[in-house]
Amino acid sequence: MNPLSSARLYTFVDTAYLHGRDAGEVARQLCAGGSDLIQLRAKSAPLDEVRRLAEAVLPICERAGVGFVLNDHPKLALQLGAPVCHLGQEDFFDAGYRTAAQVTGCPPQMQLGLSTHAPDQAQRALRAAPDYLAIGPVFPTGTKPGRPAVTLDYVRWAAANVTLPWFAIGGINLDTLDSVLAAGARRICVVSAILNAPDIAAACRGFRTRLEQHALR
């Protein structure tokens, strides 16, 4: 898989946005478009269905050299040999975890990303020693209904204060991307702007082309 340090474009197989399409086919299009990381996000699915989807998407990512990320299910991620797991604030801290090693094992058997929505959450997350952070939602987004946008101010704060890889997320599309890049982001997560596009691979390439105009920090 692409190391996190060189990853720019983080995309999703989100069951809320499949619109009847096959998860594996969506993953293949995301890979073809130049995704560095692909997260399987199946918020309302039972565990057996998450496992089935993961077993379909993981090998597609492996063959393409793209990092597979499983959302919300660290034990399943370890069982499947997923290279990366992603957890929200509630799924990590409220579940009693205090360090990434409690999730990933020691020595680590996978990498861990944590969602953050404010500087104090980022500072707390950094003390847990994850492998990357998600910073957002930058703009209002349907993937996080009811959660207020953190605005570009949080992106600027992250650019000035976070040294490990971090990804801006939430409401990012080709119209808002330039403002996110100007605020200091060099890595982004994109859900609806890609999954709702008529050509998923082409949508990925559109983001990737713009991202590659800016050097990673």
N, C-alpha and C positions, 0 to 999 in steps of 0.2 A: 504494500500500500504506500501511497505518498505520505512521507513524514508530515506530521502536523506543522513543523516549522516551515515547510514549503507549500502548504495548502492555502488556497485562496477561495475556491468556490465550494460551498457546503450546501448540498441539495437534499431533497427528502422524497421518500416514498411514504406519503401520508395518506392513510386510508380515507380520511375525510375529503380528499381531493382526487381520488382515483376515478370517480365518475364511471364506474363499471369496467374500467380498464384492468388488465392483468398487471399485478404488481411487478412480476418479473420483466415484462415488456417495458414498463415505465422505467425500471432500473436500467435496462439495456440502453434506453434512449438517454438517460441521465449520464451514463458512462460515455456514450458516444459523443455527447456534447462537451465533455471535458471536466466533469465533476471530479473534485479531489476526494470528497467525503460524501457518502450517502447515508442518511439516517432513516431507519424504518420507524415510523411513528404511527402506532395503532392504538390510540387512546381508549377507545370504547370496546376493543376486541378482547374476548376471553384469552387466557394464556395459551390454550391449545392452538387458537388461530394465530396468535403472535408467533408461536413456534413454527407453524406451517409457513407463514409469510417469510420469516427469517431464513428458514431452510431453503426457500426459493430465491431470495435476494442475495444472501451471503455469497454463494458460489459465483454468481454473476459478477459481483464486485471483485472477488478474488481473481477471476480470470482477466478482468480489465485492469488490475492493479489499483483499484479504487478502495479507499478505506470504508469499511462497513461499520455503521454505528447503530446500536440498538438502544432505543429510548425506553427508560423506565424499569427495565427488568434485569438487574445486575446478575442475579443467579442464573437466569436463562442465558445471558450473554456469556458467562463463564462456561456453562455446559456446552454451548454451541461453538466455542472458540472464537467468538466475535473479537475483533481487535480493539474495539472502542465501545464504551457504554456512556450514555448521557443521562443525567439526572437533574431534576428541578430542585429548587430550594427545599420544598416540602419532602420530596422523595429522598433527599440526602439528610439534611439536618433534623427534620421532624421524625425521620426513621431511626434516629439515634446514632448515625454515623458522624464522626468527627474528623477522620482522616481518609484520604483517598485509598490508602492501603487497606482499610477495612472493607473496601468494596473490591479492589483489584487483586488482592492477595499480596503476599510478601515472600519472595520477589513478585513484582506485579505480573499478572497473567494477561492484562489488557490495559488500555488507557481509559481515562475518565474525564468527561467534560461536565461542567456545572453551569446551570443557568443563573444569571444575576440580573437584578433590576435596579440597582442603586449602588453608589460607591461603598456604603457600609457592607452591603451583601458581598460585593467583590472582595473587599478586604478580608471578610470572614472566610470566604471561599478560598482565597489564596493561602490562608493559614492551613487549610486542609490539604494543600499540595496536589491539586488536580493537574491534568495535562493541558487543559485549555478552559477558557471561559466563553460563555455566550453573553453578549451585552445587548439588552433590549427589554421589551420591544421598542425600537427607535421611533416608529410611527404606529398609529392604530392599525390593528391587524385582526382579521377574522380567525386566525389560529389561536389567539388569546383574547376571546371576547370578555369585555369588562375590565381588562387590565389596562390602566392608563399608560400612554406612551411615555418613555423615559426621555425623549427628545435627543437632539444632537449634543446637548450639554454632557450627557453621560458618555457619549462616544468620545468627545474631546477629553473628558476626564480619563477614560481608559487609555487613550493614546498617550497621555502624559504620565500615567501611573502604573500601567500593567505591562510587565515585561514578558510574560509567557504568551503563547499564541491566544488570541481572542477574536471572536467573530461577532460582528454586528448583525442583529436579527430583528425582524419585525417590520412589515410594510415596505420592504425594500423592493423597488422595481427600477426599470431603466430611467424613469423620470426622477426618482429620488436618489439614485445611486451617486450622482456627482456630489451632492451635498454630504452624503455619508463619507465619501472618499476625502472631500475637503476637510471634514472634521477629524480625519486621521485614521479612519478604518482602512485596512488593507486586505481583510478577510471578511467575507459575508456569508450569511445563510439566506437562502431564498426558497420560499415554499410556493405560494399561490401564483406569483408572477411567472414561474416556470411551469407548474403543474396545470395551470389554466390556459397555457399557450397552445395554439393549434399544432405547433411543432416543438416538442420538448427539447430535442437536441439543439435545434437552431436557437431557442431561447437561452439555453445554457451557453452556447458560443457567444451570444450577444453580451452576456455578463462577463464571460471570461476575457473577451477582447478588451473590454473597458478596464477590467481589473489589472490586466498585464501591462497597462500603460503606467502603472504606479509600482515602484520598487517595494518589495516587502521590507518591513522593519523588524 
